Amino acid sequence: MPRKHILPKRETQKFLETSSEKGGDKTAAEKRERFVSARLSSETDIEAQKRWQKEDGAVERRAKTMFDKIAADLASGKQETSVYRELGLPETDSLISDLTRASQDAVFIPSDDWHREVVDKLRHYRAKDSETETDVLRFLVSPDTPASTRLEFFEKEIQGLLEYTAGIDMAKLREIAPTGSSKETEKKEDENIPPLELPPPSQDEMNTSMDEMQEKKEGGTGGYFSVHPFWGGYYREQIYENHKGGARWGQAARAYGRPTAIGALKEERVMRGLARGNAVTDLPMPYGFAPNPASFKSIGALLVQSAEGLWRVVTTGAAPIDFTVMIGKTDVHRHAVFSSEAEEKKMAVNDTCAGVEAKKMLQWLAGSTIEKARVIKRFVKGLLRYSQENALNAVYENDPDGYFAAIEKNKKADCDVANAYYLNLLSRVEIKARLAVGHYVKMKDANGSAVMGSGSRHAWSEVWDEAGRQWIVFDATPPGDPTIDEEPPDEKSEDDAGPGDYGEQEAQPIIEEEFLKFKEKIAEAKRKAAEETATPEERASREFAKSAGCTPEQARRVMAKIAEARNVRDARGRVVRDGLADEFQKIVETNFKDVPEYRGPVMRSQGDEMDDKVMIGKEVRLGVADPLGYAREILQQKITQEYGGMDVWLVFDRSGSMDEIDTTTNRPKKEEQQLAGFLTLDGINAFSYKTESAARQDLLISPLSVRSSVIAFQGNNADALKSLGASWTPKEQYDIWSGLESNIGGGTPAHLGIMKARAEIERAIALDKKNKGFLNEKKRLRVVMVFMDGVVDNETAYLAEQKKLEDLEVFVSSWGMTESARQVDAYSEGHCVPSARDMIEPVAKHIVAKAQLLKLKQ
C-alpha cells in the first residue's frame, strides 16, 4: 500500500515567514530563488548539491527523492500528501517509508523495533564532544538546510542503513529468482511465472511507420524479456545511424564479439529471456547497465557485445533457447563515439524538410548543442499529435514533397515517426543524432518484474553532446502515447539512468544554470567582502592586476619593483625620476615664447591703440578727459613647439650575457637594464603628461604628441614589448617589466632589433602621410636608441640599418653597457657607459639635445 504523509506545518510556516520578511508575498519563481539560495550559500554547498544529485543508486536516489520532494513542497507552501512508491525491495522500502514519514511527523513512531531505534537516534543526534542535540530528519527536509550539511548527515547517518537493508533484500531475491524452461511450450512448475514468447528477429534496417512500433498485444504471456526486481524506463535494443531516404533507416556496420570483463555491478537484477533458434536476438538493456557474462546461464546460446554498448544472444540450434543473466550498473564506459570518420559523416538525414513554422524556430536557435536540441524537441512535441493511423503510412511515403513534408502537413505521428521527423530537423542545423529502438517500461507485473513485450515497444532519439562527449536520450514522442502515457524522463546520459519507476513525480533538481548563477553570486559576495576589508595597497594591486591581465600576486610583486625603481637615487643623492623630469622639462622651457595679446577696453592713458571708435566718440562728446575704447598689448608666455611631436624607440638586449653580474653594481646586467629602461620610459611618459596638461591650460600653441615603443632582441629574433603609442597603462608597465625580467639567451643580434624599429618607423611615416593634418605640417622628432652589452653578431648589417634610419631623418644612437661593449664608441652617435644604470641621465640628455637641435634647424 502506498503510504501518505502529512507535511510538517512548523517548517512550512517558518520558511514562509522568513520569506515574507524579505519582501512580502512571494511568487513561485521568488520562492524557488529563496529555496535554491538557502541550499547554495557557498562553493562547498554547490559541490555537495551536485554530489547529492549525481548519486546513481536506485535505493539512495529513492530516499533522496522523497527528502527533496518534501523540502520542495515546504519551500512552495504546499500542503499536500506525498506518496511513496515502492522499489520492490521489502526491507528497504519499509525503512525509507518510515524515515520519510518521521521527517514530516514529529509524533510518528515506527512499528518496527529497529526502525524505532534508528528514528529515535536521528531525532536526538549528538555529535562527538557536543552537548547539543540535532534532529537530523528535520535537517534533511528543511528548505533552509545548506546542501553541504544535508549531504554530510545523509552520508554519515542514512546511506549505510540503506546499503545494509538493500543488501539483505538483494540476497533474498537472488535466492528466489525465477528461471525459465528449456522449451517454450513446456508447462511451468510455478504458475505465477507466465511463459515467455519469441521476440522479433534482429533487423539491420527498419521503416518508421504508424504501426510497426506499437503492436498492442494483451494476454497472459510473460513478454519477450523480464527483469526482476522491477527497473523501469528506456531499454535500448538497437540504434540506426543511417537514413536511407523516406521512412527507411539502416545500421552502421558493427562487429560483435565475446564480452570483456565487466567488474563489479550495482543495482543488480535478474534478466530472463527467450532467444530464437539459428538467429541473433537483440538484448534490451537500460542505459548505464550491462550484463555480467559470468552469470549468463543457457544451453546452446552465446552472449556477445558491440563497441557501441549493444548486446545480443546468438543461438546455433533450431529450437528457441531460454536464458537468465544478472544485469546491473557498471562503471565501465562501453559506448563508442563513432565507428569511423566516414560513419560520422553518414549521420545526417537525406532530403531534410522544414516548414514555415519550423524554419522560423530554427532561425532563432542559440546556445549549446543540447540547448538547441531541447528547443527543437519541444517544437516537435507541440507540432505533432499522437496517432496510430496506419493509413497514413502510404500517404507519407508517396507525398511528392517528400516524407518529412508529409508529416508536417498531416501533423500526426507515433513514437518512431515523430522521432524520425525530429532527427530531420536536428540534421538541418548539423546536430548529430540517431534513432534508438527498444522498450519503455513503466508498470510492474504481478511478480514485481519489468516485462518487455510487443506492448512496450518504443522508439526515441539519441543526440550527440559535443561538450560532454556522450549520447543523450531525447524523446520527441507527442503526448498521448499509451506506452508512456506521460512526459518521459528523457535527456539522460547513458551513464545516468533514472530511478526504476517513472510513475513517481520527482522534485525539480537544481539545474546547471542555477548552479552557475549562484556560483557567480557567491564569487561576487566574496569580492565585495574582500574589497570592504582590503587595505589601499591591496585595492591598488587588484586594480593593477585587472588592467594588466595578471594575478594580484604578480601585480603586487611588479608594483613593488616599480615603486623601488621610482625611488632610486643617483650618485648625488637625487631621485633619478626627478632628474629625468628636470631634463625633459628643458624641452618645454626652450619652446616658451612671448606671444602678444591685446586687452581692452582701457582708457587712452593706459592703451596703445584705438580698439572701439564708437565708444571713444561717445566718451569725447560727453567731455571725458581720458576716454575708454583703447587697447593695450601684453606679452603672454606660451609653448610654441616647432615640431609636430616626438617618437622614441628603445631597443633592449636580452642576450645570454645579460645574466652576468655588472661589476659596478654587483647585480645582474638584465636587472640594471630593466631599471634603466623602465625609468626612461616613465620619464618620457611623465613628459607626455606635461604636454597634455599644457594643452588643457591653453599654454600649448601647436599640438605635441609624445609616443614611445619598446623592442627586445635575443636569439634569432626581436619582439615588440610595447607598440608605438602615447599610453602608459598598467598592462604596458607590467609587460615591459616582466619582459625585461626574463632573459631569453643566445647572441647579440642588435641588427634585428634596429631592423624591427625601422619597419615600425616606415609604417608610422606612411600613416602620418595618410592622416593629413596640423601635426604633419611640421617635422616629427624620431629617436632610436639601441642598448647592448657586447659585440653585435652582425656589425655590417647593424651599421647598414643605422644608415637607412638616418636617411629617414631618424636620430640613431648606440649605447654600450659595461666595458664589454666598448666597440660602440666607434659607431656614429655611439656611447659606452660603465653600467646600465649609468645610462639613464645621458639618455635623457640625448633626447633633449636632439629636440633642441631639431628646433635650431628650423
C-alpha positions in Angstrom: 0.0 0.0 0.0 1.3 3.5 -0.8 1.9 5.4 2.3 0.6 9.0 2.7 2.5 11.6 4.7 1.5 14.9 6.2 3.8 17.8 5.7 5.2 19.4 8.9 3.4 22.7 9.2 6.0 24.1 11.6 8.8 24.0 8.9 6.4 25.4 6.2 5.4 28.3 8.4 9.0 29.0 9.4 10.2 29.1 5.8 7.3 31.2 4.5 7.6 33.7 7.4 11.3 34.1 6.7 10.5 34.6 3.0 7.8 37.1 3.8 10.1 39.1 6.0 12.3 39.6 3.0 9.7 41.3 0.9 6.0 40.2 1.4 4.2 37.5 -0.6 6.4 35.6 -3.0 5.7 34.3 -6.5 6.7 30.7 -7.3 9.8 32.0 -9.0 10.8 34.0 -5.9 10.2 31.1 -3.6 12.3 28.9 -5.9 15.1 31.6 -5.7 14.8 31.7 -2.0 15.0 27.9 -1.8 18.0 27.5 -4.0 19.8 30.4 -2.3 19.4 28.6 1.1 20.8 25.4 -0.4 23.7 27.0 -2.2 25.3 29.5 0.2 28.9 28.6 -0.6 31.1 26.9 -3.2 31.2 23.9 -0.9 27.4 23.7 -1.0 27.4 23.8 -4.8 29.7 20.8 -5.0 27.7 19.0 -2.3 24.4 19.5 -4.2 26.0 18.2 -7.4 27.1 15.1 -5.5 23.6 14.7 -4.0 22.0 14.8 -7.4 24.6 12.6 -9.2 24.1 9.6 -6.9 23.0 6.8 -9.3 21.9 4.0 -6.9 18.2 3.4 -7.1 17.9 3.0 -3.4 19.7 6.1 -2.5 18.0 8.1 -5.2 14.6 7.0 -4.0 15.4 8.1 -0.4 16.8 11.4 -1.7 13.8 11.9 -4.0 11.5 11.7 -1.0 13.5 14.1 1.1 13.7 16.5 -2.0 10.0 16.3 -2.6 9.2 17.1 1.0 11.6 20.1 1.0 10.3 21.4 -2.3 6.8 21.3 -1.0 7.8 23.1 2.2 9.5 25.8 0.2 6.5 26.3 -2.1 4.0 26.3 0.8 2.1 23.3 -0.5 0.0 21.3 2.0 -0.2 18.0 0.1 0.3 14.3 0.7 3.5 12.8 -0.6 3.1 9.2 -1.9 6.0 6.8 -1.5 6.2 4.3 -4.4 8.0 1.1 -3.5 11.1 -0.2 -5.2 10.2 -3.9 -4.8 12.7 -4.3 -2.0 10.7 -5.1 1.1 13.1 -4.2 3.9 14.5 -1.2 2.1 11.0 0.2 1.1 9.9 -0.1 4.7 12.9 1.7 6.1 12.7 4.6 3.6 9.0 4.9 4.2 9.4 5.1 8.0 12.3 7.6 7.7 10.5 10.0 5.4 7.3 9.8 7.5 9.3 10.5 10.6 10.9 13.5 8.9 7.4 15.0 8.5 5.5 13.9 11.5 7.3 14.6 14.8 5.0 12.3 16.8 5.2 9.3 14.4 6.7 6.1 16.0 7.6 3.2 13.6 6.1 -0.2 14.4 9.4 -2.0 13.7 11.7 -2.1 16.7 14.9 -1.5 14.8 13.3 1.4 12.8 12.1 2.9 16.0 15.6 2.8 17.4 17.0 4.4 14.2 14.4 7.2 14.2 15.0 8.0 17.8 18.7 8.2 17.3 18.3 10.5 14.3 15.8 12.7 16.1 18.3 13.2 19.0 21.6 13.1 17.2 24.5 14.4 19.1 27.9 14.8 17.6 31.0 13.7 19.4 32.1 16.0 22.2 28.9 18.1 21.8 26.1 18.7 24.3 23.7 20.0 21.5 21.1 17.6 20.0 20.1 17.8 16.3 17.1 16.4 14.6 18.8 15.0 11.5 15.5 14.1 9.8 14.2 17.7 10.1 17.5 18.9 8.7 17.1 16.6 5.7 13.7 18.1 4.7 14.1 21.7 5.8 14.3 24.2 2.9 16.8 26.2 4.9 19.4 23.5 5.3 22.6 24.1 3.2 23.5 21.4 0.8 26.8 20.5 2.4 25.2 20.0 5.8 22.4 17.9 4.3 24.8 15.7 2.3 27.0 15.2 5.4 24.1 14.0 7.5 22.8 11.7 4.7 26.2 10.1 4.1 27.1 9.7 7.8 23.7 8.5 9.2 21.4 7.3 6.3 23.5 5.9 3.5 24.9 3.0 5.5 21.5 2.0 6.7 20.1 1.9 3.1 23.1 -0.2 1.9 22.6 -2.7 4.7 18.9 -3.2 4.1 19.3 -3.3 0.3 22.0 -6.0 0.6 19.6 -8.1 2.6 16.8 -7.7 0.0 19.0 -8.4 -2.9 20.4 -11.6 -1.3 16.8 -12.9 -0.8 15.8 -12.0 -4.3 18.8 -13.9 -5.8 17.7 -17.0 -3.9 14.2 -16.9 -5.3 14.9 -15.5 -8.8 12.5 -17.1 -11.3 14.0 -19.3 -14.0 12.7 -20.3 -17.4 12.1 -23.7 -19.1 14.3 -25.1 -21.8 11.2 -25.4 -24.0 8.9 -22.5 -24.8 5.7 -24.7 -24.6 6.6 -26.7 -21.5 4.2 -26.1 -18.6 5.6 -24.1 -15.8 6.1 -25.6 -12.4 5.3 -22.2 -10.9 2.1 -21.0 -12.4 2.7 -17.5 -11.1 5.6 -17.1 -13.6 4.0 -16.6 -17.1 5.6 -18.2 -20.1 7.8 -16.2 -22.4 7.1 -15.6 -26.1 9.5 -15.3 -29.0 10.9 -11.8 -29.6 11.0 -10.5 -33.2 14.2 -11.2 -35.2 17.0 -8.6 -35.2 16.8 -6.2 -38.1 19.7 -4.3 -39.8 17.1 -2.0 -41.4 13.8 -0.6 -40.4 10.9 1.6 -41.7 9.4 4.2 -39.4 5.7 3.7 -39.6 2.5 4.3 -37.7 2.0 0.7 -36.7 5.3 -1.1 -36.7 6.5 0.0 -33.2 3.1 -0.1 -31.5 1.6 -3.6 -31.8 -0.5 -3.9 -28.7 -1.0 -7.4 -27.5 -2.9 -8.2 -24.4 -2.8 -11.6 -22.8 -1.2 -13.7 -20.1 2.3 -14.2 -21.7 5.4 -13.0 -19.9 6.6 -10.9 -22.9 9.9 -11.4 -24.6 12.1 -10.5 -21.5 11.6 -9.8 -17.8 13.7 -8.1 -15.2 13.4 -8.8 -11.5 13.1 -6.8 -9.3 11.5 -4.0 -11.4 13.6 -1.5 -13.2 11.6 0.9 -15.5 12.3 3.4 -18.3 14.2 3.0 -21.5 15.6 -0.4 -22.6 17.7 0.1 -25.7 17.9 -2.8 -28.2 19.3 -1.2 -31.4 20.4 2.1 -32.9 20.0 3.2 -36.5 22.5 5.8 -37.7 22.0 5.9 -41.5 19.0 7.5 -43.1 18.3 5.8 -46.4 15.6 8.1 -47.6 11.9 8.4 -46.8 11.0 6.1 -43.9 14.0 3.8 -44.4 16.8 3.6 -41.8 19.9 1.4 -41.6 22.6 0.5 -39.1 26.2 1.3 -39.3 28.5 -1.7 -39.8 29.5 -3.0 -36.4 31.2 -6.0 -35.0 30.0 -8.2 -32.1 32.4 -10.2 -30.1 32.8 -12.0 -26.8 32.2 -9.6 -23.9 35.1 -8.4 -21.9 35.3 -8.4 -18.1 32.6 -6.2 -16.5 33.8 -5.8 -13.0 31.5 -5.1 -10.0 27.9 -4.3 -10.8 25.5 -2.1 -8.8 21.7 -2.3 -8.8 21.8 -6.0 -9.8 18.7 -7.5 -11.4 17.9 -10.9 -12.9 17.0 -10.8 -16.6 15.1 -13.7 -18.1 14.5 -14.1 -21.8 13.9 -16.3 -24.8 16.1 -16.4 -27.9 15.2 -17.5 -31.4 16.8 -20.6 -32.9 19.5 -20.3 -35.5 19.4 -16.5 -35.1 20.6 -13.5 -33.2 18.3 -11.8 -30.7 18.9 -8.2 -29.6 19.1 -8.0 -25.9 17.3 -4.9 -24.4 19.4 -3.1 -21.8 18.8 0.0 -19.6 21.2 2.9 -20.1 24.3 2.5 -18.0 23.6 -1.2 -17.4 25.4 -4.2 -18.7 25.0 -8.0 -18.3 27.5 -10.0 -16.3 28.9 -12.6 -18.8 29.9 -14.9 -16.0 26.3 -15.1 -14.8 24.9 -16.0 -18.2 23.0 -19.3 -17.9 21.8 -21.1 -21.0 22.4 -24.3 -23.1 23.1 -23.6 -26.7 23.3 -19.8 -26.7 26.2 -17.3 -26.6 26.2 -13.7 -25.2 28.1 -11.1 -27.4 28.5 -7.3 -27.4 29.4 -4.4 -29.7 31.6 -1.4 -29.1 28.5 0.8 -29.1 27.2 -0.9 -25.9 24.7 -3.2 -27.7 24.1 -6.8 -26.7 22.9 -9.9 -28.5 22.2 -13.5 -27.8 23.3 -15.9 -30.5 21.9 -19.4 -30.9 23.2 -22.2 -33.1 20.4 -24.8 -32.8 17.0 -24.7 -34.4 15.0 -24.6 -31.2 14.3 -21.5 -29.1 16.6 -21.2 -26.1 15.7 -19.6 -22.8 18.4 -17.9 -20.6 19.0 -15.9 -17.4 21.7 -13.3 -16.7 22.5 -10.9 -14.0 22.4 -7.2 -15.2 23.5 -4.1 -13.3 25.1 -0.8 -13.5 28.7 -0.7 -14.5 31.4 2.0 -14.2 32.9 0.8 -17.5 32.2 3.2 -20.3 31.1 0.9 -23.1 29.6 3.0 -25.9 31.8 4.3 -28.8 31.7 7.8 -30.1 31.7 6.9 -33.8 32.9 3.8 -35.6 34.9 6.0 -38.1 35.1 9.4 -39.7 33.2 8.0 -42.6 30.4 6.8 -40.3 30.2 10.2 -38.6 29.6 11.8 -42.0 26.7 9.5 -42.6 24.9 10.8 -39.5 22.7 13.1 -41.4 19.1 12.9 -42.8 18.7 12.7 -46.5 16.3 15.3 -48.1 15.6 17.3 -44.9 12.5 19.4 -44.8 11.2 22.2 -42.5 8.0 24.2 -43.0 7.5 27.8 -42.3 7.0 27.4 -38.5 10.0 25.0 -38.2 12.3 27.4 -40.2 11.3 30.3 -38.0 12.1 28.3 -34.9 15.4 27.0 -36.3 16.4 30.6 -37.3 16.4 31.8 -33.7 18.2 28.8 -32.2 21.0 29.7 -29.8 23.1 28.1 -27.1 24.8 24.7 -26.8 24.0 21.6 -28.9 21.9 20.3 -26.0 20.0 23.6 -25.5 19.2 23.7 -29.3 18.1 20.0 -29.2 15.8 20.7 -26.3 14.1 23.6 -28.1 13.6 21.5 -31.3 12.2 18.7 -29.2 9.6 21.0 -27.6 8.7 22.3 -31.0 8.1 18.8 -32.4 6.0 17.7 -29.4 3.9 20.8 -29.8 3.5 20.5 -33.6 2.5 16.8 -33.8 -0.4 14.8 -32.4 0.0 11.2 -31.4 -1.7 8.8 -33.8 -1.5 5.2 -35.0 -3.4 5.6 -38.2 -1.6 3.1 -40.4 -3.4 4.5 -43.5 -1.0 7.5 -43.2 2.0 5.3 -43.9 1.2 5.3 -47.7 0.3 9.0 -47.6 3.7 9.8 -46.1 5.7 7.6 -48.4 4.0 8.8 -51.6 3.8 12.6 -51.0 5.5 14.4 -53.9 7.0 16.9 -51.5 8.8 14.2 -49.5 8.3 12.1 -46.4 9.1 14.7 -43.8 7.0 17.4 -45.6 4.0 14.9 -45.5 4.5 14.6 -41.7 4.4 18.4 -41.4 1.2 18.6 -43.5 -0.7 16.0 -41.6 0.8 16.6 -38.1 0.2 13.1 -37.0 2.9 10.6 -35.8 3.6 7.9 -33.3 6.9 7.4 -31.5 9.2 6.4 -34.4 7.7 8.7 -37.0 7.9 11.7 -34.6 11.5 11.0 -33.7 12.4 10.5 -37.4 11.0 14.0 -38.1 12.9 15.3 -35.0 16.1 13.8 -36.4 15.4 15.6 -39.7 15.2 19.0 -38.0 18.4 18.3 -36.0 20.2 17.4 -39.2 19.2 20.7 -40.7 21.2 22.5 -38.0 24.1 19.9 -38.2 23.4 18.3 -34.8 24.4 14.7 -34.9 21.8 12.3 -33.7 20.5 8.7 -34.3 17.3 6.7 -33.9 17.1 4.3 -31.0 14.6 1.4 -30.6 13.7 -0.9 -27.8 11.2 -0.8 -25.0 9.8 1.7 -22.5 8.6 0.0 -19.2 6.5 1.9 -16.6 4.4 -0.7 -14.8 5.3 -3.8 -12.8 3.7 -7.1 -13.4 2.1 -9.2 -10.6 5.6 -10.5 -9.6 7.1 -7.1 -9.3 9.1 -7.5 -12.5 9.6 -5.3 -15.5 8.3 -7.1 -18.6 9.2 -6.2 -22.2 6.9 -7.4 -24.9 5.1 -6.1 -28.0 3.1 -3.6 -26.0 6.2 -1.9 -24.6 7.9 -1.4 -28.0 9.2 2.2 -28.3 11.5 4.4 -30.3 13.3 7.6 -29.4 16.4 9.7 -30.3 20.0 9.9 -29.1 21.7 13.3 -29.5 25.5 13.7 -29.5 26.5 16.1 -26.8 29.8 17.6 -28.2 30.6 19.3 -24.9 30.1 16.3 -22.7 31.3 13.8 -25.3 28.3 11.4 -24.8 25.0 10.4 -26.2 21.9 11.9 -24.5 18.4 10.5 -24.7 15.8 12.9 -26.3 12.3 11.6 -26.8 10.2 13.7 -29.2 7.1 11.4 -29.0 3.9 13.6 -28.8 1.7 13.4 -25.7 -0.8 10.5 -25.8 1.5 7.5 -26.5 -0.1 4.7 -24.4 3.4 3.1 -23.9 4.5 6.3 -22.0 1.2 8.0 -21.1 3.1 10.9 -19.6 6.1 13.1 -20.2 9.0 10.7 -20.5 12.1 11.3 -18.2 14.4 11.7 -21.2 17.6 13.8 -21.6 19.5 11.3 -19.5 23.1 10.4 -20.4 23.9 6.8 -21.0 25.7 6.7 -17.6 22.9 8.4 -15.7 19.8 6.2 -15.7 16.9 7.5 -13.7 15.0 5.6 -10.9 13.3 2.4 -11.9 9.7 3.7 -11.5 9.0 6.7 -13.8 5.5 7.0 -12.5 6.7 9.0 -9.5 6.5 12.8 -9.7 10.0 13.8 -8.6 11.1 17.1 -7.1 12.7 19.5 -9.5 16.5 19.2 -9.3 18.8 22.2 -9.2 19.9 22.7 -12.8 23.2 23.8 -14.2 22.0 27.4 -14.9 21.1 27.8 -11.2 24.5 26.4 -10.1 26.3 28.9 -12.4 24.1 31.8 -11.2 24.7 31.1 -7.5 28.4 30.4 -8.1 28.7 33.9 -9.6 26.7 35.4 -6.7 29.0 33.7 -4.2 32.1 34.9 -6.0 30.7 38.4 -6.2 29.9 38.4 -2.4 33.5 37.2 -1.7 34.9 40.1 -3.9 32.8 42.6 -2.1 33.7 41.3 1.3 37.4 41.4 0.3 37.0 44.9 -1.0 35.5 46.2 2.2 38.3 44.8 4.3 41.1 45.5 1.8 43.9 48.0 2.5 44.6 50.7 0.0 47.6 48.8 -1.2 45.5 45.6 -1.8 42.9 47.6 -3.7 45.6 49.2 -5.8 47.1 45.8 -6.6 43.7 44.4 -7.6 43.1 47.3 -9.9 46.6 47.0 -11.4 46.1 43.2 -11.9 42.7 43.7 -13.5 44.1 46.3 -16.0 47.4 44.3 -16.6 45.7 40.9 -17.0 47.9 39.3 -14.4 47.2 37.8 -10.9 47.1 40.0 -7.8 50.3 38.3 -6.6 52.1 39.2 -9.8 50.7 42.7 -9.6 52.0 43.2 -6.0 55.5 42.0 -7.0 55.8 44.2 -10.1 54.3 47.2 -8.3 56.8 46.8 -5.5 59.6 46.7 -8.1 58.2 49.8 -9.9 57.9 51.7 -6.6 61.5 50.8 -5.7 62.7 51.9 -9.2 60.9 55.3 -8.9 62.8 55.9 -5.6 66.3 55.1 -7.0 68.8 57.9 -6.3 71.9 58.9 -8.3 75.4 59.5 -7.0 74.4 63.0 -5.9 71.5 61.6 -3.8 68.8 63.0 -6.1 65.9 60.8 -7.1 66.6 59.7 -10.7 63.0 60.0 -11.8 63.0 63.7 -10.6 66.2 64.2 -12.6 64.6 62.8 -15.7 61.6 65.2 -15.3 64.0 68.1 -15.0 65.8 67.1 -18.2 62.6 66.7 -20.2 61.3 70.0 -18.8 64.1 71.7 -20.8 62.3 70.8 -24.0 59.3 72.7 -22.7 61.3 75.6 -21.4 63.3 76.1 -24.7 60.0 76.4 -26.5 58.3 79.1 -24.5 57.7 82.4 -26.5 56.3 85.7 -25.6 53.1 85.9 -27.6 51.4 89.3 -27.9 47.8 89.6 -26.8 45.6 92.7 -26.8 43.4 93.5 -23.9 40.7 96.2 -23.7 38.8 98.4 -23.4 41.1 100.6 -21.4 41.5 104.4 -21.1 43.7 106.3 -23.5 46.3 106.8 -20.9 46.6 103.0 -20.5 46.3 101.9 -24.0 48.4 101.7 -27.1 45.9 102.0 -30.0 42.2 102.6 -30.7 40.1 99.5 -30.3 36.4 100.8 -30.3 35.9 104.1 -32.2 32.2 104.3 -31.4 33.0 104.1 -27.6 35.8 106.7 -27.9 33.5 109.1 -29.8 30.8 108.8 -27.2 33.2 109.4 -24.4 34.6 112.5 -26.1 31.1 114.0 -26.7 30.4 113.6 -23.0 33.6 115.6 -22.2 35.5 112.7 -20.7 39.2 113.7 -20.5 40.6 110.1 -20.6 38.1 108.3 -22.8 37.6 104.5 -22.9 37.9 102.5 -26.1 41.6 101.9 -26.4 43.5 98.6 -26.1 47.0 97.7 -24.9 49.4 94.9 -26.0 50.7 92.5 -23.4 53.1 89.5 -23.8 51.9 86.1 -22.8 54.4 83.1 -22.4 53.2 80.1 -24.4 54.8 76.9 -25.7 55.3 77.3 -29.4 56.6 73.8 -30.3 58.5 73.9 -33.6 57.9 70.3 -34.5 54.8 68.1 -34.7 55.7 65.5 -32.0 58.3 63.1 -30.7 58.6 59.4 -31.2 61.2 57.4 -29.2 62.2 53.8 -29.8 64.1 51.9 -27.1 65.8 48.7 -28.3 67.0 46.4 -25.4 69.3 43.5 -25.2 68.1 40.0 -23.9 71.2 38.0 -24.9 72.7 35.3 -22.8 75.4 37.5 -21.4 72.8 39.7 -19.7 72.7 37.1 -16.9 76.3 38.1 -16.0 77.0 40.3 -13.0 77.5 44.0 -13.5 80.7 44.6 -11.6 79.8 48.3 -10.9 76.6 47.4 -9.0 77.1 43.7 -8.3 73.7 43.0 -9.8 72.8 41.0 -12.9 73.0 43.2 -16.0 69.4 42.4 -17.0 68.1 43.8 -13.7 70.1 47.1 -14.3 68.8 47.3 -17.8 65.3 46.7 -16.5 65.6 49.5 -14.1 67.1 51.9 -16.6 64.7 51.1 -19.3 61.6 51.4 -17.1 62.7 54.8 -15.6 63.5 56.2 -19.1 60.0 55.2 -20.3 58.5 56.5 -17.1 60.2 59.9 -17.7 59.1 60.1 -21.3 55.5 59.4 -20.3 55.7 61.9 -17.5 56.8 64.5 -20.1 54.0 63.4 -22.3 51.6 64.1 -19.5 53.0 67.6 -19.0 52.4 68.4 -22.6 48.8 67.3 -22.3 48.4 69.4 -19.2 49.8 72.4 -21.1 47.3 71.9 -23.9 44.5 71.8 -21.4 45.7 75.1 -19.8 45.8 76.7 -23.3 49.6 77.1 -23.0 50.4 74.9 -26.0 50.0 76.7 -29.3 50.9 73.9 -31.6 49.9 70.3 -30.8 52.6 67.9 -29.5 52.3 64.2 -29.2 54.9 62.1 -27.4 55.0 58.4 -28.2 57.2 55.5 -27.3 57.9 52.0 -28.4 60.0 49.1 -26.8 61.7 46.3 -28.7 63.9 43.5 -27.3 66.3 41.3 -29.3 67.5 37.9 -28.4 68.5 34.6 -30.1 67.4 34.8 -33.7 64.6 37.4 -33.5 63.3 40.6 -32.0 60.0 41.1 -30.1 57.9 44.2 -29.5 57.2 44.7 -25.8 55.3 48.0 -26.4 53.8 49.2 -29.6 54.3 52.8 -30.7 51.8 55.0 -28.7 51.4 57.7 -26.1 49.8 55.4 -23.5 51.5 54.1 -20.3 48.9 51.7 -18.9 49.4 49.2 -16.1 49.4 46.4 -18.7 52.2 48.1 -20.7 54.1 48.7 -17.5 53.7 45.0 -16.5 54.6 43.7 -19.9 57.7 45.7 -20.2 58.9 45.0 -16.6 58.3 41.3 -16.9 59.5 41.2 -20.5 62.9 42.6 -19.4 63.0 40.4 -16.4 63.3 37.2 -18.4 66.5 36.5 -20.2 65.9 34.6 -23.5 69.6 33.9 -24.3 71.6 33.5 -27.5 74.0 36.0 -29.1 73.6 39.8 -29.5 71.5 40.2 -32.7 71.2 44.0 -32.3 70.8 44.3 -36.1 67.4 42.5 -35.8 66.2 44.9 -33.1 67.1 48.0 -35.1 65.6 46.4 -38.3 62.3 45.9 -36.4 62.4 49.5 -35.3 62.9 50.7 -38.9 59.9 48.7 -40.0 57.7 50.4 -37.4 59.1 53.8 -38.3 58.3 53.3 -42.0 54.7 52.3 -41.1 54.4 55.4 -38.8 55.7 57.7 -41.6 53.2 56.2 -44.1 50.3 56.6 -41.6 51.3 60.2 -40.8 51.2 61.0 -44.5 47.8 59.3 -44.9 46.3 61.2 -41.9 46.9 64.7 -43.1 46.6 67.4 -40.5 48.3 70.1 -38.5 50.8 67.6 -37.0 52.1 66.7 -40.4 52.8 70.3 -41.3 55.7 70.1 -39.0 58.5 67.5 -38.8 58.3 64.8 -36.1 61.3 64.1 -34.0 62.1 60.4 -34.2 64.8 58.9 -32.0 66.1 55.3 -31.8 68.4 54.2 -29.0 69.9 50.7 -29.0 71.3 49.1 -25.9 73.8 46.2 -25.8 76.4 44.7 -23.6 78.7 43.2 -26.1 79.8 43.0 -29.7 76.9 42.8 -32.1 76.5 39.5 -34.0 76.4 41.2 -37.4 78.1 44.6 -37.3 77.8 45.1 -41.1 74.0 44.6 -41.0 73.7 46.8 -37.9 75.6 49.7 -39.4 73.6 49.3 -42.7 70.3 49.5 -40.8 71.6 52.6 -38.9 72.4 54.3 -42.2 68.9 53.5 -43.5 67.3 55.1 -40.5 69.5 58.2 -40.8 68.3 58.6 -44.4 64.8 58.7 -43.0 66.0 61.6 -40.8 65.8 59.5 -37.7 68.4 60.1 -34.9 70.1 56.8 -34.0 72.4 56.2 -31.1 74.1 53.1 -29.7 74.6 52.5 -26.0 77.1 50.0 -24.7 76.5 48.8 -21.1 79.8 48.0 -19.3 83.3 47.8 -20.9 82.4 44.6 -22.8 80.5 46.9 -25.3 83.3 49.4 -25.8 83.2 48.9 -29.6 80.1 51.1 -29.8 82.3 54.2 -29.3 83.4 53.7 -32.9 79.9 53.9 -34.2 78.2 57.2 -35.2 76.5 58.5 -32.0 78.0 55.6 -30.0 78.3 55.8 -26.2 79.7 53.4 -23.7 78.8 53.7 -20.0 80.1 51.7 -17.0 76.7 50.3 -16.2 73.2 50.2 -17.5 72.1 52.3 -14.5 74.7 55.0 -15.6 73.0 55.5 -18.9 69.7 56.8 -17.5 70.6 60.5 -17.3 72.8 60.5 -20.5 69.9 59.0 -22.5 67.5 61.7 -21.2 70.0 64.4 -22.1 70.5 62.9 -25.6 66.8 63.1 -26.3 66.6 66.7 -25.1 69.7 67.6 -27.2 68.1 66.1 -30.3 64.8 68.0 -29.6 66.7 71.3 -29.3 68.8 70.5 -32.4 65.6 70.0 -34.4 64.3 73.4 -33.2 67.5 75.1 -34.2 67.4 73.6 -37.7 64.0 75.1 -38.2 
